[in-house]
Amino acid sequence: MSAILKMPTPASARAQFEAFRAELPLPVAKARQGVGGYVTLDFGNKRGKDTITGDVQYDWHLWVYMCDWDLYEDNTRLLWRRESNHSLAGSILEQLAGEQLTAIDMDSRDDCFVLRFTGGYSLNIDPDFYDFDASDDMFMLFRYGERHCLSFSPGRRFYPAA
């Protein structure tokens, strides 16, 4: 049995998370499934193209990984990282494009997050208790033009990452 050590959140890292929340509502520009069960979402306005891939970049990019996640429409679960039909995941996630991210709820007791969207959608993010290490990041949040991103893990809390 291992214990989860919760470290205090650096003020600057928490401030970056709150800055993201303060910009809500934000339009979802893209939502897609990455390698394995990862999910990426882009928010806001077009900002330019990636110099390597040529992909369009937006104000904010959220990469959800190393955790469990569920996508709901109203009270119906559409996708679940562990059991979803991955061949359908892309088309289901694409339904979020054009919706607005309106709220982010965080429960610091169990480190769960709920991202709420227009259209009745919600993305629930929680630690991966089956193959879990408290140092695993649940997500990384990138802001266009910044060198560092904001990461969150139950063990480290919010922290700036290179």
Secondary structure, DSSP 4 states (H G I P E B T S, - for coil): --PPP-PPPPHHHHHHHHHHHHT-SEEEEEEEE-STT-EEEEEEEEEEE-TTT--EEEEEEEEE-SEEEEEEETTEEEEETTT--HHHHHHHHGGGTT-EEEEEEEETTTTEEEEEEGGGEEEEEEE-SSS--TTS-SEEEEETT-SSEEEEETTTEEEEE-
